[in-house]
Amino acid sequence: MRVYIKEEGGKVYLVDAVSGNPVGEFTEVSEAVRYSLEKGYQLPLRSVDGEFVVDKKGNPVYIDDKGILELADGTLLEGCRICPKCGWIAYWEEVLDEDKEPRECYVCPHCGYVFDCTPEPEDIGAGD
């Protein structure tokens, strides 16, 4: 079962990510994490700073046993990769490089890191 942790009113709730039903109530996040691990529940992906990763709409993001990013219901997150800098979700989008040329890159909305652009800068014809 995929679950996520919700903090509200000074309490920590473990919630079934598909149905939205509460699974348990705790006083600390660490207790909810420990309980999830003991029960074999899957928690969302965690970033480098320990935050649980969500998509642009606030939905928890999970990673399956093949390394594929998806939502709790199994919906694949296409055009996304894990940001190598902060561990959040980076999205494939068009950006303008320093010469105002459009390029397709992964852009992390969490830390602003831009990576794996195409075409690569050296492929654009930097000149001799």
MMTF fields as JSON, N, C-alpha, C and O atoms, coordinates in Angstrom:
{
  "mmtfVersion": "1.0.0",
  "mmtfProducer": "UNKNOWN",
  "numBonds": 511,
  "numAtoms": 512,
  "numGroups": 128,
  "numChains": 1,
  "numModels": 1,
  "chainsPerModel": [1],
  "groupsPerChain": [128],
  "chainIdList": ["A"],
  "bondAtomList": [4, 2, 8, 6, 12, 10, 16, 14, 20, 18, 24, 22, 28, 26, 32, 30, 36, 34, 40, 38, 44, 42, 48, 46, 52, 50, 56, 54, 60, 58, 64, 62, 68, 66, 72, 70, 76, 74, 80, 78, 84, 82, 88, 86, 92, 90, 96, 94, 100, 98, 104, 102, 108, 106, 112, 110, 116, 114, 120, 118, 124, 122, 128, 126, 132, 130, 136, 134, 140, 138, 144, 142, 148, 146, 152, 150, 156, 154, 160, 158, 164, 162, 168, 166, 172, 170, 176, 174, 180, 178, 184, 182, 188, 186, 192, 190, 196, 194, 200, 198, 204, 202, 208, 206, 212, 210, 216, 214, 220, 218, 224, 222, 228, 226, 232, 230, 236, 234, 240, 238, 244, 242, 248, 246, 252, 250, 256, 254, 260, 258, 264, 262, 268, 266, 272, 270, 276, 274, 280, 278, 284, 282, 288, 286, 292, 290, 296, 294, 300, 298, 304, 302, 308, 306, 312, 310, 316, 314, 320, 318, 324, 322, 328, 326, 332, 330, 336, 334, 340, 338, 344, 342, 348, 346, 352, 350, 356, 354, 360, 358, 364, 362, 368, 366, 372, 370, 376, 374, 380, 378, 384, 382, 388, 386, 392, 390, 396, 394, 400, 398, 404, 402, 408, 406, 412, 410, 416, 414, 420, 418, 424, 422, 428, 426, 432, 430, 436, 434, 440, 438, 444, 442, 448, 446, 452, 450, 456, 454, 460, 458, 464, 462, 468, 466, 472, 470, 476, 474, 480, 478, 484, 482, 488, 486, 492, 490, 496, 494, 500, 498, 504, 502, 508, 506],
  "bondOrderList": [1, 1, 1, 1, 1, 1, 1, 1, 1, 1, 1, 1, 1, 1, 1, 1, 1, 1, 1, 1, 1, 1, 1, 1, 1, 1, 1, 1, 1, 1, 1, 1, 1, 1, 1, 1, 1, 1, 1, 1, 1, 1, 1, 1, 1, 1, 1, 1, 1, 1, 1, 1, 1, 1, 1, 1, 1, 1, 1, 1, 1, 1, 1, 1, 1, 1, 1, 1, 1, 1, 1, 1, 1, 1, 1, 1, 1, 1, 1, 1, 1, 1, 1, 1, 1, 1, 1, 1, 1, 1, 1, 1, 1, 1, 1, 1, 1, 1, 1, 1, 1, 1, 1, 1, 1, 1, 1, 1, 1, 1, 1, 1, 1, 1, 1, 1, 1, 1, 1, 1, 1, 1, 1, 1, 1, 1, 1],
  "groupList": [{"groupName": "MET", "atomNameList": ["N", "CA", "C", "O"], "elementList": ["N", "C", "C", "O"], "formalChargeList": [0, 0, 0, 0], "bondAtomList": [1, 0, 2, 1, 3, 2], "bondOrderList": [1, 1, 2], "singleLetterCode": "M", "chemCompType": "L-PEPTIDE LINKING"}, {"groupName": "ARG", "atomNameList": ["N", "CA", "C", "O"], "elementList": ["N", "C", "C", "O"], "formalChargeList": [0, 0, 0, 0], "bondAtomList": [1, 0, 2, 1, 3, 2], "bondOrderList": [1, 1, 2], "singleLetterCode": "R", "chemCompType": "L-PEPTIDE LINKING"}, {"groupName": "VAL", "atomNameList": ["N", "CA", "C", "O"], "elementList": ["N", "C", "C", "O"], "formalChargeList": [0, 0, 0, 0], "bondAtomList": [1, 0, 2, 1, 3, 2], "bondOrderList": [1, 1, 2], "singleLetterCode": "V", "chemCompType": "L-PEPTIDE LINKING"}, {"groupName": "TYR", "atomNameList": ["N", "CA", "C", "O"], "elementList": ["N", "C", "C", "O"], "formalChargeList": [0, 0, 0, 0], "bondAtomList": [1, 0, 2, 1, 3, 2], "bondOrderList": [1, 1, 2], "singleLetterCode": "Y", "chemCompType": "L-PEPTIDE LINKING"}, {"groupName": "ILE", "atomNameList": ["N", "CA", "C", "O"], "elementList": ["N", "C", "C", "O"], "formalChargeList": [0, 0, 0, 0], "bondAtomList": [1, 0, 2, 1, 3, 2], "bondOrderList": [1, 1, 2], "singleLetterCode": "I", "chemCompType": "L-PEPTIDE LINKING"}, {"groupName": "LYS", "atomNameList": ["N", "CA", "C", "O"], "elementList": ["N", "C", "C", "O"], "formalChargeList": [0, 0, 0, 0], "bondAtomList": [1, 0, 2, 1, 3, 2], "bondOrderList": [1, 1, 2], "singleLetterCode": "K", "chemCompType": "L-PEPTIDE LINKING"}, {"groupName": "GLU", "atomNameList": ["N", "CA", "C", "O"], "elementList": ["N", "C", "C", "O"], "formalChargeList": [0, 0, 0, 0], "bondAtomList": [1, 0, 2, 1, 3, 2], "bondOrderList": [1, 1, 2], "singleLetterCode": "E", "chemCompType": "L-PEPTIDE LINKING"}, {"groupName": "GLY", "atomNameList": ["N", "CA", "C", "O"], "elementList": ["N", "C", "C", "O"], "formalChargeList": [0, 0, 0, 0], "bondAtomList": [1, 0, 2, 1, 3, 2], "bondOrderList": [1, 1, 2], "singleLetterCode": "G", "chemCompType": "PEPTIDE LINKING"}, {"groupName": "LEU", "atomNameList": ["N", "CA", "C", "O"], "elementList": ["N", "C", "C", "O"], "formalChargeList": [0, 0, 0, 0], "bondAtomList": [1, 0, 2, 1, 3, 2], "bondOrderList": [1, 1, 2], "singleLetterCode": "L", "chemCompType": "L-PEPTIDE LINKING"}, {"groupName": "ASP", "atomNameList": ["N", "CA", "C", "O"], "elementList": ["N", "C", "C", "O"], "formalChargeList": [0, 0, 0, 0], "bondAtomList": [1, 0, 2, 1, 3, 2], "bondOrderList": [1, 1, 2], "singleLetterCode": "D", "chemCompType": "L-PEPTIDE LINKING"}, {"groupName": "ALA", "atomNameList": ["N", "CA", "C", "O"], "elementList": ["N", "C", "C", "O"], "formalChargeList": [0, 0, 0, 0], "bondAtomList": [1, 0, 2, 1, 3, 2], "bondOrderList": [1, 1, 2], "singleLetterCode": "A", "chemCompType": "L-PEPTIDE LINKING"}, {"groupName": "SER", "atomNameList": ["N", "CA", "C", "O"], "elementList": ["N", "C", "C", "O"], "formalChargeList": [0, 0, 0, 0], "bondAtomList": [1, 0, 2, 1, 3, 2], "bondOrderList": [1, 1, 2], "singleLetterCode": "S", "chemCompType": "L-PEPTIDE LINKING"}, {"groupName": "ASN", "atomNameList": ["N", "CA", "C", "O"], "elementList": ["N", "C", "C", "O"], "formalChargeList": [0, 0, 0, 0], "bondAtomList": [1, 0, 2, 1, 3, 2], "bondOrderList": [1, 1, 2], "singleLetterCode": "N", "chemCompType": "L-PEPTIDE LINKING"}, {"groupName": "PRO", "atomNameList": ["N", "CA", "C", "O"], "elementList": ["N", "C", "C", "O"], "formalChargeList": [0, 0, 0, 0], "bondAtomList": [1, 0, 2, 1, 3, 2], "bondOrderList": [1, 1, 2], "singleLetterCode": "P", "chemCompType": "L-PEPTIDE LINKING"}, {"groupName": "PHE", "atomNameList": ["N", "CA", "C", "O"], "elementList": ["N", "C", "C", "O"], "formalChargeList": [0, 0, 0, 0], "bondAtomList": [1, 0, 2, 1, 3, 2], "bondOrderList": [1, 1, 2], "singleLetterCode": "F", "chemCompType": "L-PEPTIDE LINKING"}, {"groupName": "THR", "atomNameList": ["N", "CA", "C", "O"], "elementList": ["N", "C", "C", "O"], "formalChargeList": [0, 0, 0, 0], "bondAtomList": [1, 0, 2, 1, 3, 2], "bondOrderList": [1, 1, 2], "singleLetterCode": "T", "chemCompType": "L-PEPTIDE LINKING"}, {"groupName": "GLN", "atomNameList": ["N", "CA", "C", "O"], "elementList": ["N", "C", "C", "O"], "formalChargeList": [0, 0, 0, 0], "bondAtomList": [1, 0, 2, 1, 3, 2], "bondOrderList": [1, 1, 2], "singleLetterCode": "Q", "chemCompType": "L-PEPTIDE LINKING"}, {"groupName": "CYS", "atomNameList": ["N", "CA", "C", "O"], "elementList": ["N", "C", "C", "O"], "formalChargeList": [0, 0, 0, 0], "bondAtomList": [1, 0, 2, 1, 3, 2], "bondOrderList": [1, 1, 2], "singleLetterCode": "C", "chemCompType": "L-PEPTIDE LINKING"}, {"groupName": "TRP", "atomNameList": ["N", "CA", "C", "O"], "elementList": ["N", "C", "C", "O"], "formalChargeList": [0, 0, 0, 0], "bondAtomList": [1, 0, 2, 1, 3, 2], "bondOrderList": [1, 1, 2], "singleLetterCode": "W", "chemCompType": "L-PEPTIDE LINKING"}, {"groupName": "HIS", "atomNameList": ["N", "CA", "C", "O"], "elementList": ["N", "C", "C", "O"], "formalChargeList": [0, 0, 0, 0], "bondAtomList": [1, 0, 2, 1, 3, 2], "bondOrderList": [1, 1, 2], "singleLetterCode": "H", "chemCompType": "L-PEPTIDE LINKING"}],
  "groupTypeList": [0, 1, 2, 3, 4, 5, 6, 6, 7, 7, 5, 2, 3, 8, 2, 9, 10, 2, 11, 7, 12, 13, 2, 7, 6, 14, 15, 6, 2, 11, 6, 10, 2, 1, 3, 11, 8, 6, 5, 7, 3, 16, 8, 13, 8, 1, 11, 2, 9, 7, 6, 14, 2, 2, 9, 5, 5, 7, 12, 13, 2, 3, 4, 9, 9, 5, 7, 4, 8, 6, 8, 10, 9, 7, 15, 8, 8, 6, 7, 17, 1, 4, 17, 13, 5, 17, 7, 18, 4, 10, 3, 18, 6, 6, 2, 8, 9, 6, 9, 5, 6, 13, 1, 6, 17, 3, 2, 17, 13, 19, 17, 7, 3, 2, 14, 9, 17, 15, 13, 6, 13, 6, 9, 4, 7, 10, 7, 9],
  "groupIdList": [1, 2, 3, 4, 5, 6, 7, 8, 9, 10, 11, 12, 13, 14, 15, 16, 17, 18, 19, 20, 21, 22, 23, 24, 25, 26, 27, 28, 29, 30, 31, 32, 33, 34, 35, 36, 37, 38, 39, 40, 41, 42, 43, 44, 45, 46, 47, 48, 49, 50, 51, 52, 53, 54, 55, 56, 57, 58, 59, 60, 61, 62, 63, 64, 65, 66, 67, 68, 69, 70, 71, 72, 73, 74, 75, 76, 77, 78, 79, 80, 81, 82, 83, 84, 85, 86, 87, 88, 89, 90, 91, 92, 93, 94, 95, 96, 97, 98, 99, 100, 101, 102, 103, 104, 105, 106, 107, 108, 109, 110, 111, 112, 113, 114, 115, 116, 117, 118, 119, 120, 121, 122, 123, 124, 125, 126, 127, 128],
  "secStructList": [7, 5, 3, 3, 3, 3, 3, 3, 6, 6, 3, 3, 3, 3, 3, 3, 6, 6, 6, 7, 7, 3, 3, 3, 3, 3, 1, 1, 2, 2, 2, 2, 2, 2, 2, 2, 2, 2, 2, 6, 7, 5, 7, 7, 7, 5, 7, 6, 6, 1, 7, 5, 7, 5, 7, 6, 6, 1, 7, 5, 7, 3, 3, 7, 6, 6, 1, 7, 3, 3, 7, 6, 6, 7, 7, 5, 7, 6, 6, 3, 3, 3, 7, 6, 6, 6, 1, 1, 3, 3, 3, 3, 3, 3, 3, 3, 7, 6, 6, 1, 7, 3, 3, 3, 3, 3, 3, 7, 6, 6, 6, 7, 7, 3, 3, 3, 3, 3, 1, 7, 4, 4, 4, 4, 7, 7, 7, 7],
  "xCoordList": [0.844, 0.0, 0.893, 1.896, 0.516, 1.234, 0.566, -0.654, 1.384, 0.895, 1.679, 2.731, 1.144, 1.89, 1.614, 0.663, 2.452, 2.342, 1.782, 2.239, 0.784, 0.137, 0.195, -0.244, 0.743, 0.804, -0.304, -0.444, -1.101, -2.237, -2.626, -2.795, -2.766, -3.214, -2.302, -2.775, -1.006, -0.056, 0.02, 0.723, -0.689, -0.665, -0.103, -0.077, 0.342, 0.888, -0.004, -0.237, -0.501, -1.385, -0.708, -0.029, -0.899, -0.475, -1.733, -2.736, -1.684, -2.871, -2.65, -1.588, -3.66, -3.632, -3.657, -4.6, -2.635, -2.485, -3.517, -3.773, -4.111, -5.104, -6.502, -7.218, -6.895, -8.255, -8.388, -9.476, -7.278, -7.336, -7.756, -7.9, -7.957, -8.375, -7.182, -6.096, -7.379, -6.283, -5.951, -6.837, -4.655, -4.175, -3.738, -3.824, -3.271, -2.821, -2.572, -2.449, -2.499, -2.235, -1.031, -0.934, -0.116, 1.133, 1.452, 0.835, 2.428, 2.844, 4.074, 4.319, 4.848, 6.074, 6.108, 5.598, 6.714, 6.87, 7.683, 7.385, 8.71, 9.563, 8.768, 9.065, 7.773, 6.927, 6.117, 5.978, 5.591, 4.801, 5.679, 5.252, 6.909, 7.838, 8.177, 8.152, 8.491, 8.826, 7.662, 7.867, 6.457, 5.264, 5.091, 4.784, 5.293, 5.167, 6.15, 5.8, 7.392, 8.418, 8.097, 8.271, 7.626, 7.266, 6.122, 6.108, 5.174, 4.008, 4.26, 3.425, 5.403, 5.709, 5.008, 4.869, 4.564, 3.918, 4.99, 6.123, 4.627, 5.571, 5.305, 4.201, 6.335, 6.269, 6.715, 7.394, 6.34, 6.789, 8.312, 8.997, 8.808, 10.21, 10.606, 9.825, 11.82, 12.302, 13.447, 14.302, 13.45, 14.504, 15.743, 15.733, 16.797, 18.061, 17.868, 18.495, 17.004, 16.788, 15.758, 15.403, 15.279, 14.367, 12.891, 12.049, 12.562, 11.154, 10.592, 11.307, 9.303, 8.635, 8.317, 7.8, 8.627, 8.501, 7.06, 6.395, 6.592, 5.264, 5.417, 6.405, 4.423, 4.459, 3.954, 3.71, 3.798, 3.372, 1.98, 1.64, 1.176, -0.187, -0.268, -1.344, 0.871, 0.89, 0.659, 0.499, 0.639, 0.449, 1.772, 2.802, 1.761, 2.992, 3.52, 2.752, 4.837, 5.494, 6.197, 6.906, 5.99, 6.582, 7.517, 7.439, 8.389, 9.292, 9.111, 9.187, 8.869, 8.637, 9.969, 11.041, 9.877, 11.088, 11.978, 13.109, 11.484, 12.281, 12.838, 13.502, 12.566, 13.053, 12.158, 12.578, 10.928, 9.994, 9.198, 8.698, 9.091, 8.349, 6.866, 6.469, 6.052, 4.612, 3.86, 4.42, 2.569, 1.684, 1.169, 1.418, 0.462, -0.006, -0.856, -0.806, -1.642, -2.526, -1.839, -2.486, -0.525, 0.225, 0.382, 1.018, -0.192, -0.038, 1.428, 2.047, 1.985, 3.389, 3.597, 2.764, 4.709, 5.083, 6.031, 7.218, 5.51, 6.308, 6.964, 6.422, 8.138, 8.854, 9.438, 9.65, 9.698, 10.245, 11.452, 11.57, 12.346, 13.487, 13.754, 13.296, 14.492, 14.886, 16.036, 17.016, 15.923, 16.967, 18.214, 18.131, 19.372, 20.594, 21.137, 22.006, 20.631, 21.117, 20.332, 20.926, 18.989, 18.19, 17.291, 16.747, 17.123, 16.299, 14.818, 14.025, 14.426, 13.025, 12.713, 13.529, 11.572, 11.195, 11.498, 11.037, 12.277, 12.575, 11.727, 11.525, 11.238, 10.341, 11.032, 11.827, 10.728, 11.271, 10.546, 9.323, 11.289, 10.662, 11.643, 12.85, 11.114, 11.958, 12.477, 11.72, 13.767, 14.393, 15.245, 15.599, 15.566, 16.452, 17.842, 18.016, 18.843, 20.215, 20.763, 20.037, 22.052, 22.664, 22.65, 22.76, 22.517, 22.437, 20.996, 20.747, 20.057, 18.618, 18.135, 17.137, 18.87, 18.465, 17.614, 17.962, 16.501, 15.665, 16.33, 16.912, 16.228, 16.746, 15.759, 15.05, 15.718, 14.886, 15.766, 16.822, 15.33, 16.116, 15.191, 13.982, 15.789, 15.082, 15.314, 16.45, 14.227, 14.306, 13.636, 12.491, 14.353, 13.81, 13.144, 13.813, 11.835, 11.153, 11.505, 11.263, 12.071, 12.395, 13.691, 13.739, 14.753, 16.046, 16.511, 17.493, 15.802, 16.148, 17.235, 17.636, 17.721, 18.794, 18.296, 17.201, 19.108, 18.798, 19.85, 21.045, 19.421, 20.372, 19.869, 18.705, 20.787, 20.513, 19.765, 18.714, 20.316, 19.696, 20.035, 21.082, 19.133, 19.397, 18.983, 17.941, 19.733, 21.048, 22.047, 21.858, 23.117, 24.183, 24.819, 24.812, 25.376, 25.961, 26.99, 27.033, 27.805, 28.821, 28.223, 28.881, 26.966, 26.297, 25.635, 25.158, 25.603, 24.891, 25.757, 25.249, 27.027, 27.897, 28.556, 28.333, 29.354, 29.994, 30.992, 31.37, 31.42, 32.367, 33.804, 34.07, 34.724, 36.129, 36.895, 38.097],
  "yCoordList": [-1.176, 0.0, 1.244, 1.305, 2.213, 3.486, 4.451, 4.615, 5.078, 6.003, 7.31, 7.384, 8.339, 9.58, 10.116, 9.704, 11.032, 11.604, 13.013, 13.825, 13.279, 14.589, 15.13, 14.475, 16.334, 16.971, 18.003, 18.856, 17.91, 18.812, 18.939, 17.936, 20.16, 20.395, 19.803, 19.352, 19.798, 19.263, 17.743, 17.167, 17.102, 15.643, 15.216, 15.992, 13.967, 13.394, 12.231, 11.31, 12.292, 11.251, 10.483, 11.063, 9.189, 8.338, 8.079, 7.609, 8.384, 8.347, 7.405, 7.416, 6.593, 5.751, 6.7, 7.476, 6.643, 7.604, 7.433, 8.381, 6.266, 6.046, 6.422, 7.149, 5.937, 6.18, 7.486, 8.053, 7.955, 9.154, 8.859, 9.78, 7.59, 7.207, 7.183, 6.744, 7.654, 7.594, 6.152, 5.306, 5.891, 4.568, 4.566, 3.542, 5.714, 5.816, 7.255, 8.136, 7.481, 8.81, 8.71, 7.784, 9.667, 9.64, 11.039, 12.03, 11.087, 12.386, 12.924, 14.131, 12.035, 12.428, 11.788, 10.685, 12.491, 11.953, 10.665, 9.716, 10.636, 9.444, 8.2, 7.096, 8.371, 7.24, 6.723, 5.515, 7.651, 7.269, 6.558, 5.59, 7.047, 6.407, 5.004, 4.052, 4.877, 3.568, 2.599, 1.457, 3.033, 2.204, 1.751, 0.588, 2.687, 2.373, 1.29, 0.354, 1.432, 0.451, -0.92, -1.945, -0.93, -2.198, -2.909, -4.137, -2.144, -2.71, -2.986, -3.596, -2.539, -2.744, -1.752, -2.009, -0.623, 0.412, 1.191, 1.313, 1.713, 2.51, 3.991, 4.483, 4.692, 6.135, 6.817, 6.202, 8.086, 8.806, 8.952, 8.789, 9.261, 9.563, 10.701, 11.625, 10.63, 11.705, 12.432, 11.82, 13.746, 14.567, 14.532, 13.936, 15.176, 15.215, 15.821, 15.373, 16.836, 17.478, 16.758, 17.246, 15.596, 14.785, 15.033, 14.326, 16.015, 16.281, 15.189, 14.613, 14.909, 13.982, 14.734, 15.851, 14.12, 14.768, 14.711, 13.68, 15.843, 15.936, 16.512, 17.181, 16.244, 16.813, 18.256, 18.8, 18.868, 20.272, 20.497, 21.614, 19.437, 19.552, 19.178, 19.215, 18.82, 18.47, 16.999, 16.622, 16.155, 14.717, 14.055, 14.367, 13.148, 12.435, 11.626, 11.041, 11.605, 10.904, 9.664, 9.733, 8.538, 7.266, 6.782, 7.221, 5.883, 5.291, 3.781, 3.201, 3.146, 1.702, 0.946, 1.55, -0.379, -1.198, -1.133, -1.617, -0.544, -0.371, 1.058, 1.399, 1.884, 3.26, 4.226, 5.332, 3.813, 4.659, 5.517, 5.024, 6.806, 7.742, 7.656, 7.655, 7.585, 7.508, 8.039, 8.218, 8.29, 8.717, 7.48, 6.355, 7.68, 6.568, 5.57, 4.372, 6.053, 5.161, 4.473, 3.761, 4.684, 4.043, 4.892, 4.462, 6.103, 7.003, 7.379, 7.883, 7.128, 7.431, 8.936, 9.648, 9.403, 10.809, 10.889, 10.585, 11.29, 11.361, 12.73, 13.729, 12.767, 14.025, 14.526, 15.727, 13.613, 13.97, 13.102, 11.971, 13.659, 12.909, 13.411, 14.487, 12.637, 13.077, 14.06, 13.773, 15.205, 16.223, 15.694, 15.291, 15.686, 15.172, 16.073, 15.66, 17.291, 18.229, 18.127, 18.066, 18.107, 18.13, 16.912, 16.714, 16.082, 14.884, 15.107, 14.18, 16.312, 16.622, 16.165, 15.471, 16.53, 16.156, 17.323, 18.444, 17.044, 18.04, 17.708, 16.54, 18.748, 18.587, 19.004, 19.945, 18.303, 18.577, 19.8, 19.785, 20.861, 22.057, 22.857, 22.622, 23.791, 24.63, 25.809, 26.468, 26.061, 27.215, 27.931, 27.358, 29.184, 29.942, 29.93, 30.22, 29.59, 29.58, 31.005, 31.965, 31.133, 32.46, 33.266, 34.492, 32.587, 33.268, 33.442, 33.776, 33.218, 33.33, 32.31, 32.522, 31.194, 30.093, 29.119, 28.803, 28.638, 27.681, 26.31, 25.826, 25.71, 24.359, 23.624, 24.233, 22.318, 21.475, 20.962, 20.379, 21.179, 20.784, 20.264, 20.495, 19.559, 19.239, 20.404, 20.836, 20.917, 22.053, 21.666, 21.215, 21.844, 21.518, 22.756, 23.764, 22.696, 23.85, 24.052, 25.122, 23.031, 23.104, 23.878, 24.748, 23.558, 24.216, 25.054, 25.788, 24.947, 25.74, 25.153, 25.779, 23.966, 23.342, 22.961, 22.417, 23.25, 22.923, 21.929, 22.165, 20.812, 19.783, 18.99, 19.081, 18.206, 17.319, 18.028, 17.572, 19.135, 19.909, 19.312, 18.691, 19.51, 19.162, 20.341, 20.942, 20.687, 20.113, 20.603, 21.633, 19.828, 20.224, 21.499, 21.723, 22.349, 23.608, 23.433, 24.248, 22.393, 22.205, 21.772, 21.863, 21.298, 20.874, 22.04, 21.876, 23.197, 24.333, 25.088, 25.95, 24.788, 25.471, 26.682, 27.812, 26.448, 27.538, 28.31, 29.427, 27.753, 28.437, 28.096, 27.541, 28.436, 28.101, 29.321, 29.24],
  "zCoordList": [0.0, 0.0, 0.0, 0.712, -0.796, -0.828, 0.128, 0.127, 0.936, 1.945, 1.864, 1.229, 2.521, 2.694, 4.087, 4.751, 4.513, 5.852, 5.743, 4.939, 6.57, 6.578, 8.004, 8.948, 8.143, 9.454, 9.53, 8.654, 10.611, 10.755, 12.222, 12.916, 12.685, 14.051, 15.109, 16.153, 14.854, 15.814, 15.838, 16.669, 14.944, 14.861, 13.506, 12.551, 13.45, 12.227, 11.832, 12.614, 10.596, 10.102, 8.979, 8.131, 8.985, 7.887, 7.076, 7.614, 5.778, 4.934, 3.75, 3.129, 3.444, 2.245, 1.053, 0.896, 0.218, -0.873, -1.981, -2.723, -2.113, -3.158, -2.679, -3.369, -1.509, -1.021, -0.232, -0.14, 0.333, 1.175, 2.599, 3.404, 2.926, 4.278, 5.225, 4.846, 6.46, 7.432, 7.8, 7.924, 7.972, 8.334, 9.794, 10.471, 10.277, 11.656, 12.044, 11.193, 13.357, 13.908, 14.834, 15.639, 14.717, 15.469, 16.003, 15.612, 16.902, 17.424, 16.7, 16.703, 16.082, 15.371, 13.984, 13.786, 13.032, 11.682, 11.715, 10.989, 12.558, 12.627, 13.048, 12.592, 13.904, 14.305, 13.112, 12.918, 12.323, 11.15, 10.12, 9.491, 9.952, 9.017, 9.5, 8.72, 10.774, 11.344, 11.172, 10.76, 11.478, 11.335, 9.878, 9.616, 8.926, 7.505, 7.093, 6.374, 7.561, 7.221, 7.814, 7.156, 9.062, 9.712, 8.985, 8.898, 8.468, 7.794, 6.309, 5.641, 5.796, 4.386, 3.471, 2.276, 4.012, 3.21, 2.458, 2.925, 1.301, 0.526, 0.754, 0.519, 1.215, 1.39, 0.102, -0.72, -0.081, -1.273, -1.306, -0.296, -2.481, -2.691, -1.751, -1.525, -1.206, -0.334, -1.011, -1.652, -0.86, -1.449, -0.557, 0.519, -1.019, -0.279, 1.116, 2.076, 1.231, 2.525, 3.401, 4.474, 2.941, 3.743, 3.498, 4.051, 2.686, 2.389, 1.493, 0.674, 1.656, 0.755, -0.523, -0.484, -1.657, -2.957, -3.448, -3.352, -3.978, -4.592, -5.995, -6.301, -6.847, -8.192, -8.15, -7.073, -9.312, -9.388, -8.805, -8.414, -8.748, -8.22, -6.741, -6.143, -6.156, -4.743, -4.447, -3.286, -5.48, -5.289, -4.922, -5.519, -3.948, -3.588, -4.772, -5.537, -4.905, -6.001, -5.45, -4.446, -6.117, -5.713, -6.808, -7.956, -6.434, -7.407, -7.315, -6.232, -8.477, -8.441, -8.432, -8.434, -8.422, -8.309, -9.548, -9.517, -10.641, -11.846, -11.948, -12.927, -10.937, -10.951, -11.707, -12.046, -11.971, -12.713, -11.73, -10.719, -12.044, -11.201, -11.524, -12.689, -10.472, -10.678, -9.475, -8.394, -9.692, -8.613, -7.886, -8.319, -6.8, -5.971, -6.734, -6.456, -7.7, -8.449, -9.623, -10.391, -9.767, -10.832, -12.08, -13.042, -12.083, -13.226, -13.376, -12.44, -14.573, -14.824, -14.942, -15.502, -14.411, -14.556, -15.744, -15.625, -16.865, -18.074, -18.182, -17.708, -18.811, -18.964, -17.666, -17.495, -16.751, -15.436, -15.119, -15.59, -14.31, -13.788, -12.387, -12.003, -11.632, -10.301, -10.451, -11.139, -9.818, -9.876, -9.169, -8.009, -9.841, -9.218, -8.109, -7.341, -8.026, -7.016, -5.702, -4.626, -5.795, -4.568, -4.379, -3.293, -5.433, -5.306, -5.544, -5.378, -5.929, -6.21, -7.636, -8.243, -8.176, -9.534, -10.47, -10.253, -11.51, -12.534, -13.761, -14.095, -14.419, -15.565, -16.855, -16.866, -17.939, -19.262, -19.805, -19.946, -20.111, -20.643, -21.484, -21.447, -22.231, -23.082, -22.268, -21.556, -22.383, -21.729, -22.77, -23.8, -22.49, -23.361, -22.752, -21.568, -23.578, -23.068, -23.025, -23.282, -22.697, -22.55, -23.847, -23.814, -24.992, -26.284, -26.746, -27.905, -25.851, -26.127, -27.155, -27.844, -27.241, -28.12, -27.305, -26.168, -27.872, -27.135, -27.062, -28.034, -25.902, -25.675, -24.793, -23.993, -24.944, -24.082, -22.954, -23.198, -21.721, -20.556, -19.463, -19.481, -18.518, -17.283, -16.341, -16.144, -15.753, -14.848, -13.533, -13.519, -12.439, -11.125, -10.531, -10.303, -10.277, -9.685, -8.208, -7.649, -7.588, -6.162, -5.913, -5.043, -6.687, -6.469, -7.65, -7.541, -8.796, -9.963, -10.842, -11.823, -10.513, -11.287, -12.674, -12.817, -13.709, -15.096, -15.571, -15.391, -16.179, -16.591, -17.79, -18.181, -18.364, -19.504, -20.626, -21.075, -21.065, -22.141, -23.509, -23.687, -24.464, -25.854, -26.708, -26.444, -27.691, -27.953, -26.915, -26.268, -26.781, -25.861, -26.402, -27.613, -25.513, -25.97, -27.1, -28.023, -27.037, -28.069, -29.408, -30.445, -29.383, -30.626, -31.356, -32.479, -30.736, -31.314, -32.322, -33.039, -32.39, -33.343, -32.73, -33.165, -31.738, -31.009, -31.88, -31.524, -32.994, -33.867, -33.496, -32.429, -34.392, -34.146, -33.74, -33.489]
}
